[in-house]
Amino acid sequence: MRSFLYLIVVIFLFSSSVNACDRCLHISKAAYFSSASALSSGACSYGSMATSFFAGHIAAAIPSIYKDGAGCGACFQVRCKNPKLCSTKGTTVMITDLNKSNQTDLVLSSRAFRAMAKPLVGADRDLLKQGIVDIEYQRVPCDYGNKNLNVRVEEASKKPYYLEIKLLYQGGQTEVVSIDIAQVGSSPNWGYISRSHGAVWATDKVPTGALQFRFIVTGGYDGKMIWSQSVLPSNWEAGKTYDAGVQITDIAQEGCDPCDAHIWN
């Protein structure tokens, strides 16, 4: 039965990912927040650690990108279209919040906004003065080098009755759509963790002892299980971060033929 549910989830995400056409080039506008704290305290619930991702190049995104939290942690290359002020390279941002405005697809941190400017004295300040600029953007893989996926146990966790976790340093270009949990052992009895909000997952059925996880990741035509065989020790603590011992580096494939000619090179 569980395998059947996996299949349904993968098929559903496959369809929505193809329609979203993440890697195609999108034309829109972007604004910026003058304070990065507005993004770090955002809907993804990364908290103050958000400003440490990609040197503070973070952004809020519209619902079609946020995807009820599944889009948290996704990376996008963004460049503005003003040839006098903007470089052709742009910058990479990580999604940490939901943008509810219908004026722009993205709201960037001021640091990310300035990074779109040409490397000329004063160009970044002149760009900030624009407030809202025309942009083009597309999804790109998140690159954390050789860093493993980390699992942070949230402060709301109450051992042994309740567990909240947040995934950090998910590389590649896929989304985690399902998480299973079990005690480490030869014949594990798998349960599941539900997405609580943003990037946070939670369960009130916490196995005893050391814990292992199975992550179902998908995007475009891709869908697979990544098994982390020993993540949380038996003495896990709220507020601590644990190395999952695995990396998620897959690059999503997409059935996006109409946009193929517009992929950003």
Helices and strands as residue ranges (DSSP letters): H 2-20, E 26-33, H 37-40, G 47-56, E 58-61, H 63-66, G 67-69, E 75-80, E 91-98, E 106-109, H 110-115, H 123-130, E 133-140, E 150-153, E 163-168, E 175-183, E 191-197, E 200-203, E 211-219, E 222-232, E 241-243, G 257-262
